[in-house]
Amino acid sequence: MSNAGLDEFINRLPHSLRLEVSEEIHKENFNNLDLFKGIGSKNFLAWVSSRLKQQMFPVSTFFYQKGDLIDNFYFAIKGTSSFVATDLENAVFGIVDPVIFLARQRGRKISRNAVILQYFGAEDMVINVAAQVHDSRREDGDFYFNKNGVVGSLRFFSVQSVEETEVLALSVTELECMKRDFPICSEVFFKKMMQQTKMLLHEHLSTLENKDKRFKIMRWRKRSNTA
C-alpha cells in the first residue's frame, strides 16, 4: 500500500482505533527519537502519531529553501539530508541522519564537524518567533507563538536531501495546536528546538566566517601575484 493509501485507510478508522493503529505504526520511530525522551504522555504520543504524514524525497531535492513559507516539521526516518548555505555554494553546516545521530548518542565517535540532527524544520519557527518577541518587546514569557502564530512566516534555513530520504511530517498548524492541547509537552519540545537552533546558528556563522577568511586569502594571493 502506498503512503497516501495508508494515510487514507488510517483516517477512515474510528477515532480511538486510529490513535492505536497510528501509535503502533510509529512506536519504533518514537523509541529512537531523542525529541520524545522526557515526554512520557501516552495521550500526547497518540496525538502526534495520528497526525504524522510519511513522505519520500528523491536525491538532491530541497525540503525547503530560505524564503519559503514555513509549512512542516520533519522527523528523519531514513537517509541523509543537509542544511546548506545557498548563498555560499551550498556549504554544509548541519547534517540530518538518524543513523549517525543515534550512533553518536550511544557514544560512538563521529569524525564530522557539522551539527548532526535527527529532526528539523522548527528552527525557522524559533527564529521568527524570537524576532517577533524582540520587536514587540513582549515580557509575558510566551516566546513560542505570538497571537498570530508562525503561519505565514518564512524559512531562514535551506535543507536538501543528499540521498533518497524518508521523513514523517507534522504541519505547522498541528504544532500550534500542540501548544494549546499539550502545553507541558510543547514546552519540552520547543526547548529542545531552541537548543538545536542555537547550534545551527553557531555553525552557520562559522561557515560564513570561514568563507570570508578564504575569500580574503584568495584576494591577498591574487594581489601578491599581480604585484
C-alpha positions as CSV (number, residue, x, y, z in Angstrom):
1,M,0.0,0.0,0.0
2,S,1.3,3.5,-0.9
3,N,1.9,6.1,1.8
4,A,-1.1,8.1,0.6
5,G,-3.2,4.9,0.6
6,L,-2.1,4.0,4.2
7,D,-2.9,7.5,5.4
8,E,-6.3,7.4,3.8
9,F,-7.0,4.0,5.3
10,I,-6.0,5.1,8.8
11,N,-8.1,8.3,8.6
12,R,-11.2,6.3,7.9
13,L,-10.8,4.3,11.1
14,P,-12.8,5.2,14.2
15,H,-11.0,7.8,16.3
16,S,-9.9,5.6,19.2
17,L,-8.8,2.8,16.8
18,R,-7.0,5.4,14.6
19,L,-4.9,6.5,17.5
20,E,-4.0,3.0,18.5
21,V,-3.0,2.0,14.9
22,S,-1.0,5.2,14.4
23,E,0.9,4.8,17.6
24,E,1.7,1.2,16.9
25,I,3.0,2.1,13.4
26,H,5.3,4.8,14.7
27,K,6.3,3.1,18.0
28,E,9.8,2.1,16.9
29,N,10.4,5.6,15.4
30,F,9.3,7.2,18.7
31,N,11.6,5.0,20.7
32,N,14.6,6.1,18.6
33,L,13.7,9.8,18.6
34,D,15.6,11.9,21.1
35,L,13.0,14.6,20.9
36,F,10.4,12.5,22.7
37,K,12.7,11.5,25.6
38,G,11.2,13.0,28.7
39,I,7.8,13.2,27.2
40,G,6.0,10.2,28.7
41,S,2.5,11.2,27.9
42,K,0.8,8.4,26.1
43,N,-2.0,10.7,25.0
44,F,0.5,13.1,23.5
45,L,2.3,10.3,21.6
46,A,-1.0,9.0,20.3
47,W,-2.0,12.6,19.3
48,V,1.3,13.1,17.3
49,S,1.1,9.6,15.7
50,S,-2.3,10.3,14.2
51,R,-1.1,13.5,12.6
52,L,2.2,12.4,11.0
53,K,2.4,12.1,7.2
54,Q,5.1,9.8,5.7
55,Q,6.9,11.4,2.8
56,M,9.8,10.5,0.5
57,F,12.3,12.9,-1.0
58,P,14.5,12.0,-4.0
59,V,18.2,12.7,-4.1
60,S,19.2,16.4,-4.2
61,T,15.7,17.6,-3.5
62,F,15.1,20.7,-1.3
63,F,12.7,20.1,1.5
64,Y,12.6,23.9,1.7
65,Q,14.8,26.9,0.9
66,K,15.4,30.2,2.6
67,G,12.5,32.5,2.0
68,D,9.9,29.7,1.6
69,L,6.8,29.7,3.7
70,I,7.1,27.5,6.9
71,D,4.8,24.6,6.4
72,N,6.1,21.4,8.1
73,F,8.3,20.0,10.8
74,Y,10.2,16.8,9.9
75,F,11.4,13.6,11.7
76,A,14.1,11.9,9.7
77,I,13.5,8.1,9.4
78,K,15.9,7.0,6.7
79,G,18.5,8.7,4.5
80,T,20.8,11.7,4.8
81,S,20.0,15.4,4.2
82,S,21.9,18.6,5.0
83,F,21.5,22.2,6.0
84,V,23.2,24.2,3.2
85,A,24.1,27.8,2.9
86,T,22.7,28.5,-0.6
87,D,24.5,31.9,-0.8
88,L,27.8,30.1,-0.1
89,E,27.8,27.5,-2.9
90,N,25.6,25.1,-0.7
91,A,28.3,24.9,2.0
92,V,27.1,22.3,4.6
93,F,26.8,23.3,8.2
94,G,24.3,20.7,9.5
95,I,23.6,17.0,8.7
96,V,20.3,15.2,9.2
97,D,21.0,11.5,9.5
98,P,19.1,9.3,12.1
99,V,21.8,6.5,11.9
100,I,24.7,8.8,12.6
101,F,22.7,10.7,15.3
102,L,21.9,7.5,17.2
103,A,25.5,6.3,16.8
104,R,26.8,9.5,18.4
105,Q,24.1,9.3,21.1
106,R,25.4,5.8,22.0
107,G,28.9,7.0,22.4
108,R,30.4,6.3,19.0
109,K,32.9,8.9,17.8
110,I,31.8,10.6,14.6
111,S,34.5,12.5,12.7
112,R,32.3,15.2,11.4
113,N,32.4,18.9,12.4
114,A,28.8,19.8,11.3
115,V,25.9,19.6,13.7
116,I,24.3,16.1,13.5
117,L,20.5,16.1,13.7
118,Q,17.6,13.7,13.8
119,Y,14.7,16.1,13.1
120,F,14.4,19.6,11.6
121,G,12.1,22.3,10.4
122,A,11.1,24.1,13.6
123,E,14.3,26.1,13.8
124,D,12.9,28.7,11.4
125,M,9.8,29.0,13.7
126,V,12.1,29.6,16.7
127,I,13.9,32.4,14.8
128,N,10.7,34.0,13.6
129,V,9.1,34.0,17.0
130,A,12.2,35.3,18.7
131,A,12.3,38.2,16.2
132,Q,8.6,38.9,16.8
133,V,9.0,38.9,20.6
134,H,12.1,41.2,20.3
135,D,10.2,43.6,18.0
136,S,7.1,43.7,20.2
137,R,9.2,43.9,23.5
138,R,6.9,41.3,25.0
139,E,7.6,40.4,28.6
140,D,4.9,37.7,29.2
141,G,7.3,34.8,28.7
142,D,5.3,33.4,25.8
143,F,8.2,33.2,23.4
144,Y,6.9,30.2,21.3
145,F,4.0,31.8,19.4
146,N,2.5,35.3,19.3
147,K,-1.2,35.8,18.7
148,N,-0.8,35.1,15.0
149,G,1.4,32.1,15.5
150,V,4.0,31.4,12.8
151,V,1.7,30.7,10.0
152,G,2.8,32.8,7.1
153,S,6.4,33.2,8.4
154,L,9.3,32.5,6.1
155,R,12.2,30.0,6.3
156,F,15.6,31.2,7.4
157,F,17.5,27.9,6.6
158,S,17.6,25.6,3.5
159,V,17.6,21.8,3.7
160,Q,18.4,19.5,0.8
161,S,18.4,15.7,0.6
162,V,21.8,14.0,0.0
163,E,20.2,10.7,-0.8
164,E,16.7,9.4,-1.0
165,T,15.2,10.4,2.3
166,E,12.2,9.2,4.2
167,V,10.6,11.5,6.8
168,L,7.5,11.9,8.9
169,A,6.0,15.4,8.5
170,L,3.9,17.3,11.0
171,S,2.3,20.5,9.8
172,V,3.0,23.9,11.5
173,T,-0.7,24.2,12.2
174,E,-0.6,21.0,14.2
175,L,2.4,22.4,16.1
176,E,0.4,25.4,17.2
177,C,-2.4,23.0,18.3
178,M,0.2,21.1,20.3
179,K,0.8,24.2,22.5
180,R,-2.9,24.6,23.2
181,D,-3.7,20.9,23.8
182,F,-0.4,19.7,25.4
183,P,1.3,22.8,26.9
184,I,3.8,20.9,29.0
185,C,4.9,18.6,26.2
186,S,5.0,21.6,23.9
187,E,7.4,23.3,26.3
188,V,9.8,20.4,26.3
189,F,9.6,20.1,22.5
190,F,10.4,23.8,21.9
191,K,13.1,24.0,24.5
192,K,14.9,21.2,22.6
193,M,14.3,23.0,19.3
194,M,15.8,26.2,20.8
195,Q,18.9,24.4,21.7
196,Q,19.2,22.9,18.2
197,T,18.6,26.3,16.7
198,K,21.4,27.8,18.7
199,M,23.8,25.1,17.5
200,L,22.8,25.6,13.9
201,L,23.1,29.4,14.0
202,H,26.6,29.0,15.5
203,E,27.7,26.6,12.7
204,H,26.1,28.8,10.1
205,L,28.0,31.8,11.4
206,S,31.2,29.8,11.5
207,T,30.6,28.8,7.9
208,L,30.1,32.5,6.9
209,E,33.3,33.5,8.8
210,N,35.4,30.7,7.2
211,K,34.1,31.6,3.8
212,D,35.0,35.2,4.4
213,K,38.5,34.2,5.5
214,R,39.1,32.1,2.4
215,F,37.9,35.0,0.2
216,K,40.3,37.4,1.9
217,I,43.2,34.9,1.5
218,M,42.3,34.4,-2.2
219,R,42.2,38.2,-2.7
220,W,45.5,38.6,-1.0
221,R,47.1,35.9,-3.1
222,K,45.7,37.5,-6.3
223,R,47.2,40.9,-5.3
224,S,50.5,39.3,-4.5
225,N,50.7,37.5,-7.8
226,T,49.9,40.7,-9.7
227,A,52.4,42.8,-7.7
